[in-house]
């Protein structure tokens, strides 16, 4: 079935890849065609583990979409009313989602397929993915790539002192608090889907 105008009876299979990161950080998601752009922001936030502390926007066929936040961008289109399945995106057509205009995490999204709705399945759902998204406020793709080796070392150490010995440098308390809970190669799809399940109820949209 070709991607195009979708109804709530159709499901879009999306692949989201975080740009400028190697090896790739990505998620494959199933969302209903009647999912709003506002809801898609929340789905991506959960799928990648972002805490929704920063501004965001989508760019779809030259038009910007998003949920207005104080001090942020105003959007011409109501993101709660714009349904992703009604935007007539073609199969494999790319659009983008930007999160945090300071660090500028750009996610490239493509519709891989349009599928029939499975009444036994709860949507949205993450069906595949690899690696953890970078920690919030780490400086953006270039800064993350420059320190990715440091993040990997934390998985090889059992204490702060052992980590500092491996790094051959000291870390401050704030950096250690982030590092001790983070590993770049870790991705828990079940945990993501537990959080996505909270978005299934219509009352959660706004």
C-alpha positions in Angstrom: 0.0 0.0 0.0 1.5 3.3 -1.0 2.0 6.2 1.5 -0.4 9.0 0.9 -3.5 10.4 2.6 -4.0 8.1 5.6 -6.9 7.7 8.0 -6.9 6.4 11.5 -7.3 2.9 10.0 -3.8 3.0 8.6 -0.4 2.9 10.3 2.7 4.7 9.2 6.1 2.9 9.6 8.6 5.7 10.3 12.4 5.5 10.6 14.0 8.3 12.5 17.8 8.7 12.4 19.8 11.3 14.4 21.9 13.3 12.0 25.7 13.7 12.2 26.3 10.8 14.6 28.3 7.7 13.9 27.6 4.9 14.5 23.9 5.6 13.8 21.4 6.3 16.5 17.9 5.4 15.1 14.4 4.2 15.9 11.7 2.5 13.8 8.2 3.4 14.9 4.6 2.5 14.0 2.2 5.4 14.4 -1.5 5.7 13.4 -2.3 7.9 10.4 -4.4 10.1 12.6 -1.5 11.0 14.8 -1.1 14.7 15.1 2.2 16.5 14.6 2.0 17.5 18.3 1.7 13.9 19.3 4.5 12.9 17.0 6.8 15.4 18.8 6.0 13.5 22.1 6.5 10.1 20.4 10.0 11.1 19.2 10.8 12.7 22.5 10.1 9.4 24.3 11.7 7.2 21.7 15.0 9.1 21.9 14.8 9.8 25.6 14.7 13.6 25.3 13.3 15.4 28.4 11.3 18.1 26.5 13.4 20.8 28.1 14.0 22.6 24.8 12.3 24.1 21.8 11.5 21.9 18.8 10.1 22.1 15.2 9.3 19.9 12.3 10.0 20.9 8.7 7.7 19.1 6.3 7.7 20.2 2.6 9.1 23.6 3.4 6.5 24.3 6.2 7.4 24.5 9.9 5.2 22.7 12.5 5.5 22.5 16.2 3.9 23.2 19.6 4.5 26.9 20.6 6.3 27.3 23.9 6.9 30.6 25.8 9.9 32.4 24.2 9.8 30.1 21.2 8.8 30.0 17.6 5.2 30.8 16.5 3.8 28.3 14.0 1.1 29.1 11.4 -0.4 25.6 11.6 -2.0 24.1 14.7 0.2 21.1 15.4 -2.7 19.5 17.3 -4.9 19.6 14.2 -2.3 18.7 11.6 -2.4 14.9 11.1 0.7 13.2 9.8 -1.3 10.8 7.7 -3.1 13.7 5.9 0.1 15.5 4.8 0.3 13.2 1.7 4.0 12.2 2.3 5.2 9.8 -0.3 7.0 6.6 0.6 10.7 7.3 1.5 10.1 11.1 1.4 12.2 12.7 4.0 11.2 15.4 6.6 13.0 16.6 9.7 12.5 17.1 13.4 14.8 19.4 15.3 15.1 19.4 19.1 17.1 21.9 21.1 18.0 24.8 18.9 21.3 25.2 20.9 22.7 21.7 20.6 20.6 21.3 17.4 19.7 17.6 17.3 18.3 17.0 13.8 16.3 13.8 13.2 15.8 12.7 9.6 12.5 10.9 9.2 11.2 8.7 6.4 8.0 6.9 5.9 9.1 3.3 5.1 5.6 1.9 4.6 1.9 2.3 5.1 0.4 -0.7 6.9 -3.1 -1.8 7.9 -4.2 -1.1 11.5 -3.8 -4.1 13.8 -6.7 -3.9 16.3 -4.7 -6.1 18.7 -1.8 -3.7 18.9 -1.5 -0.5 20.9 0.0 2.5 19.0 2.4 4.2 18.9 5.1 1.4 19.3 8.8 1.2 18.7 9.7 -2.0 16.8 13.4 -1.5 16.5 16.3 0.9 17.3 19.9 1.1 18.2 21.9 3.0 20.7 21.1 5.7 23.3 20.5 9.3 22.3 23.2 11.7 23.6 22.7 13.2 27.0 20.8 16.5 27.2 22.9 19.7 26.9 26.1 17.9 26.0 26.9 20.4 23.3 25.5 18.9 20.1 26.7 16.3 17.6 30.3 17.5 17.3 30.8 17.8 21.0 29.2 14.4 21.6 31.3 12.7 18.9 34.5 14.3 20.5 33.7 12.8 23.9 31.9 9.5 22.8 35.0 7.5 23.8 34.7 9.0 27.3 31.1 7.8 27.5 32.1 4.3 26.5 34.8 4.2 29.2 32.1 4.6 31.9 30.7 1.1 30.9 34.2 -0.3 31.5 34.6 1.1 35.0 32.9 0.4 38.3 33.7 3.6 40.2 34.4 7.3 39.7 38.0 6.8 40.6 38.4 3.9 38.2 36.7 6.0 35.4 39.0 8.9 36.1 42.0 6.6 36.0 40.9 5.2 32.6 40.2 8.8 31.3 43.4 10.1 32.8 41.5 13.2 33.9 39.2 14.4 36.6 35.4 14.9 36.2 33.2 17.3 38.1 30.1 16.2 40.1 27.6 17.2 37.4 29.4 15.4 34.7 29.8 12.3 36.8 26.0 12.3 37.6 25.3 12.2 33.8 28.0 9.7 33.0 27.2 7.1 35.6 23.7 6.6 34.2 24.6 6.8 30.5 26.1 4.4 28.0 26.0 5.2 24.3 25.4 1.7 23.1 22.5 1.0 25.4 18.9 0.9 24.1 16.0 -0.6 26.0 13.1 -0.9 23.6 10.8 -2.4 26.2 11.3 0.6 28.4 10.6 2.9 25.5 7.4 1.1 24.7 6.2 1.3 28.3 6.6 5.1 28.1 5.0 5.2 24.7 2.0 3.3 26.0 1.2 6.3 28.1 0.7 8.3 24.9 -2.0 5.9 23.6 -4.9 7.6 25.4 -6.5 10.5 23.5 -6.5 12.6 26.7 -2.7 12.7 26.6 -2.5 14.6 23.3 -2.8 18.1 24.7 
